[in-house]
Amino acid sequence: MDAWEPTRREFLGALGAAAAAASLPGPAGGAEPPGVPAPGASDRLFVAAEDASTVVVIDPARNAVEATVNLTSFDEDPRAPFRLAAGGAVPSGAEMVRRPLYHGCIGLHGLAPSPDGWLLAACGRGSGNLYLIDVGRRAVLGNAVNPQAGPTTNPERVSPGVAVGRDPGAPAFTRAGREIWVPLRGEDRIAVVDVERALRQVGGVEAGAVVAFVPTVGGPARVWFSADGGLAFVASQKGARLDVLRVDPAGVGRAAPRRLTILDLSGQDPAGCTGFVRGTPDGKEAWFVHELADAVSARQAGEPFGLTASVGLGEGSRPAQLEVVESARGRYAYVTLGRVEEAGPGGAPSSRVAVLDLSAPPGQRKVVATFPTQGREAQGIAADPSGTRLWVSHAQDERPGAPGAGTGLVTAFDLSDPLAPRLAGRIPLGSLALPSGELPNRRAGAMAYVRPGRGAGG
């Protein structure tokens, strides 16, 4: 039996579990309806530690780190140049990935759960590849037995994943879950990855997981699929244009994208940098974050794609990501702001989150509140499906002198009062224990809240 055979069987098992989970009852796309229970035993929050190229797994019921998924290739070889640490010294992230024959992830960026919640896709910006993670086992699919395994080395060699192209942005599963679209910011096109072929490719069975490249606007950063799966919205970080593609949502065959229109966003985004898009739970609107314009806007998620909101957030606010939350308490959009205020709660530096009331009529949406994140340079944001809790990740690590200083930070909030969320926990991301030393999980970025069998909103 070759070294890949056990992994192949695991893939077949994962595919079977995913198919069974997809048949479970529940709404398609978006958040759960009001009244859904808060975090359950199987729910997990996945956080990209971008500088470490690791994925941190948080138990949202306890607001505690449960595991770290290793996407690096450190300590797969016992010789000093291939170790994380030599002589007890851990080099910087930039130095580490320049080590000889390093073949792991570089610049982890973007996390996306499959519609059924059993797979998680992640991209390496610098390495130009796509990884698949088994949500249940917290394991990278395609890892192989390390031929140099021993007391001072890792038992596995990390998977090469699927090569997709230059500077991949955030991946996105189609609503049917058969394809992953990866926007390539360095190539002005989207790599379309067939999920079943990708599972076979990382398992060493066959190649050819990338089945198409879709030309699109310059610098594509993110793709959002409409709730019915029939439209794809492609946002750009290099121009004030939004590409709208018509796709086949049936779940059989390929998406077969065809350009419907290109929308001019210059009125809302004169700087031409729209790095994030998120749909509302009812699927009727798409919200966009205009990073350099310090603004967000919204449009109808169907023709004629009319503008329904354009909201300034204040000069220098540096918006990053947006989450839409619907519960019995109302409908709100929460926007992370990267700007750091030097005198936050307790005199410590802190960023803020802006709150928009989406119950207001189109054209009258505005910021109705802000609250401190109690961390520096807010980035990612995610809510649980019941809309009762919220988590914020930070590009700067936990502050000096605090527990977990020097590692990434996620803060958790109780949404009992949606306009004044209460801090429910500080979650330092800790470190990954490797045979030669501790790799700090630094620079918390993208997050994905996953309920296996249900997937995630968005």
Order of alpha helices (4+ residues) and beta strands (2+ residues): alpha-beta-beta-beta-alpha-beta-beta-beta-beta-beta-beta-beta-beta-beta-beta-alpha-beta-beta-beta-beta-beta-beta-beta-beta-beta-beta-beta-beta-beta-beta-beta-beta-beta-beta-beta-beta
